[in-house]
């Protein structure tokens, strides 16, 4: 039999999951205690007692999104050797996550960046912090690939990170707005071309078993 604590934990998980889907599809500003309660057939007080204010709910959603994103993309990629294998794995896993989650539900990083580009406040600050921390992780991985001799020594790490991130903004545009069925395949091809332009002499981009190109669904 479930304890009261276990039921409360399951309810909080359901609240965050519902709020995540709302934010991804409709924006963080769409989140209200009342609407989340309505979608879960809960009382407003039941939702409020677990997450607090509307702003606290928005922050909890951003923190949960960061956790899930990093768990799906960065954490498993860290099992790969430093350098190109890890960088390639990040891109493969990032693409896999977009296909499995963001392409159908929406991307909080992308949507939030446009939603809050002219707003100030703690929600924007937390969103920006998550995106900047992610790009810092990408930059660190690129620098490790340079240090390992896999990428050319004169590779501009910040420029490469900008282009890597831009690939996924383009993917979201084509996958969600244009509903292009080959968007994921095209993104992988673009990444291979981008990476190839920075490879050090004698280094191959040939993917191994754990970094092969994902099949298009």
N, C-alpha and C positions, 0 to 999 in steps of 0.2 A: 504494500500500500504506500502511495506517495505521501511524504510528509508535507506540512505546510510550507516549509522552506523550499522543498523541491518544486512544489506547485508554483510558488512565487518566482523561482528561477526560470521555470518554463514560460510563465507569463511574460516576464521581462524579455526573454529571448524572442517570443512572438511579437512583442511590441517593437523591438528593434528591427526584426525582420520585415514587418509591415511598414515601418517608417522608412527603412532603407529603400524599399521598392517605391514608395511614394516619392521620396526625394530624388531617386534616379530618374523616374519617369516624369515627375511634375515640378521638381525643384525643391530645394530646402525650404523656401518660403511657403511651400504648400503645407508644411507640417503644422498641425495643430493638435493639441491634446484631444479635443472633441472629435476630430476626424479619425484619428487613430483608434480612439475608443469605439467609434461607430463601426469601423471596419472589422474590429475584433469582437464586437458585441460585448464590450466591457463598459463599466461606468467611467466617467471622467475622473472621478476620485481614485478609481482603481489604477488608471494609467498614471495620474499625477503622483500617487504615492510611491510609484516605482521609478519614475524618471524626473519628477519635479516640474519645473517651468517649461514653457515652449522652447526657450533658448537652451535650456539644459537638454531637452530632447534633440534639438538640432546638433548640439555638441556631441551627444552620445552617438548619434547616427554617424557623424564624421569620424569619430574614434573607432567605431565598429567597422566602418568601411575601410579605414586605414589598416586595421588589423586583418581583415579578410583579404584585402589586396596583397599585403606583404606576405601573408601566409600562403597564398596561391602562387605568387611570383618570385619574391626574393628569397624566402626561406628555403624552398627546394633547390633554387639555383645555387645557393651557397654550398651545396654538396659537391658541386663541380669544381675542378681545379681552377685556381685563379688565372685570369687572363681571358683569352678568346673563348675557351669552353664555357666559362661562367657567363660571359657577356652574351654569347649565342644562346645559352639556356634561358637567360632573362628574357630575351626577345621572344623565344619560342613560347615560354610560359605566359608571358604578357599577352601574346597573341591568342593563346589558348583561353585565357581568362576572358578576353574581350569577346571571343566567339561564344563562350559558354554562358557569360553573364551580361556584360555591358551591351552587346549587340542587340539583345532582346529587352533588357530592362532599362538601359541607359547608363551613362557614366557620371558619377557625382563629381569627379575631378573636372571633366569637360564642361558639364552643365553648370556646375557651381562657379567655374571661372568666369563664365559669361554672366551668370546671375548676379555675381558680386563684384563685377569689374568696376562699378561706380559706387559701391556701398562701402561703408566702414563699420567697424565693430568687431566684437569678439568672435562671431561666427566666421566672418571673412578671415580674421587672423588665424583661426584654427585650420580653416581650409587651405590657406596659403602655406601655413607651416607644413601641413601634410604633403602638399605638392612639392615644396622646396626640399623637404627631407628625402622624398622619392628621387628627385633629380640629383641630389647629392649622392645618393646610393649609386645611381647610374654613373655619375662622374667618377666616383671612387673605383668602380669596376673598370671603366675605360682606362683610367690611370694605371691600374694594375696590369691591364693588357699591354699598355705601352712599356711598363717596367719589365714585363715578362718577355719583351721582344716580339710580341705577336702583332702589334700595330706599330706603324712608323713612329719614330721618335719625335717627329715634328707634328704629330696629330694634335689638333686643337681640341682638347677634351670637352670644353664647354660647347663648342660648335657642334661636335658630334652628338652630344646629349640633346641639344636643341633639335637636331635633325631626327634623332631617334624618337623623341617625344612627338614631333610633328607628324611622323608616320602614323601614329596612333590617333591623332586628331583627325587626320585624313581618313583613316579607317572608319572611325565612328561616323563621319559625315557620309561616306559612301554606303556603309552597312545599314545605318538607321534611316537617313534621309532619302538617299537614292535607292536603297534596298538592293544594292548590287551584290549578287550571290558570290562573286569572285573577289570581293573586297579583301578577305583574309589572305587569299592566295597572292593577290597583287602586293599586299603589304609585305609578305615574306620575301617576295622577289625584290622589292625595293630595298629591304634590309640587306639582302645578300649583295646587291650592287653597291650599297653604301659602305658596308663593311669591307668589301673587296677593294674599294678605292683607298683604304687606309692600311691594308695589310703590309707588313714588313716583307722584304724580299725573302723568298723561300718558304713563306708561311701560306698554308692552304686553308680555305674556308670550308673544306669538305666536312660536313657534319658527321659526328659520331652517332652511335645508337641512341644516346640520351639527348642529342641536340638536333635530331633530324627535322626537316620541314614538316609542319603539321599538315595532315591531309585536309582537303577542303570538303566541308559537309555539303 
